[in-house]
């Protein structure tokens, strides 16, 4: 299938969402946008370019999935795409109802429909939900016979999408496969309303999820829990972090028994780790698998947090990348020291 025939943008409805907390209503359009080939290409790139990761989410509800409003409206659209504009008004109404914090900005709300979107080897339809909140100032320069004139105009920059969501028509029974963009910084209600209040999603429990959470849990164990139970040096911590990330980079599949034998080694530490894993899962209400295919994208993301750095006062940082035996720690009359062995200066 050629590039021109995939991810075809078939429909765009746009409404304007004001802040409900300020007593403002919202504005709906009576008809969808009329698209030209040029505007279709611009909007398609604007909507889809930010989705670069393989992190997927799914709708959820604590009782039954049908009680999730966006899930139910998306299902109606997938079943009868010809009524997407009417359902887009219902989505706008629901989004408006979630703007209950005074700091939530007004903005355009787009509801789109894509045909022939390829996701994990499947060709499916997709619904796109997007909200633009931040405007930029553009200069308009007008030439005439004697001089140029200048005015300004506020508009949406096609280089940055504020909030977005792609709902793929697959795995309906699990809450669909979903990708999310939310560039808002912060953790307050004004930052979280798109994901938590409007979409109501949770991360999909797939290979990416298993890899990401297992590595995150292990890092927390080594840096936070292990020093509380054992006298472990910063060098030993760095060595364990290096061994663990290398295990994930070198293997295609994760087997917890193999991991514990190769990385943790000590039976007492393994027992401690098992107890920590159990408590970690209970605290977060998750159940991590003991065997799964390792996702390389998740490994690359987590690797940035596995920084094996030993900070010495404000004078030195030692970055530990390899063999633990090449680094010794001691103390003499001058103070504490590290001795480093190497074969070649690069």
Beta strands, then each sheet from edge to edge (+ up, - down):
strand 1: 8-17
strand 2: 57-59
strand 3: 107-119
strand 4: 122-132
strand 5: 136-143
strand 6: 148-155
strand 7: 163-168
strand 8: 177-182
strand 9: 201-203
strand 10: 253-255
strand 11: 291-293
strand 12: 309-312
strand 13: 316-319
strand 14: 327-332
strand 15: 335-340
sheet 1: 1+ 3- 4+ 7- 8+
sheet 2: 2+ 9-
sheet 3: 5+ 6-
sheet 4: 10+ 11-
sheet 5: 12+ 13-
sheet 6: 14+ 15-
end
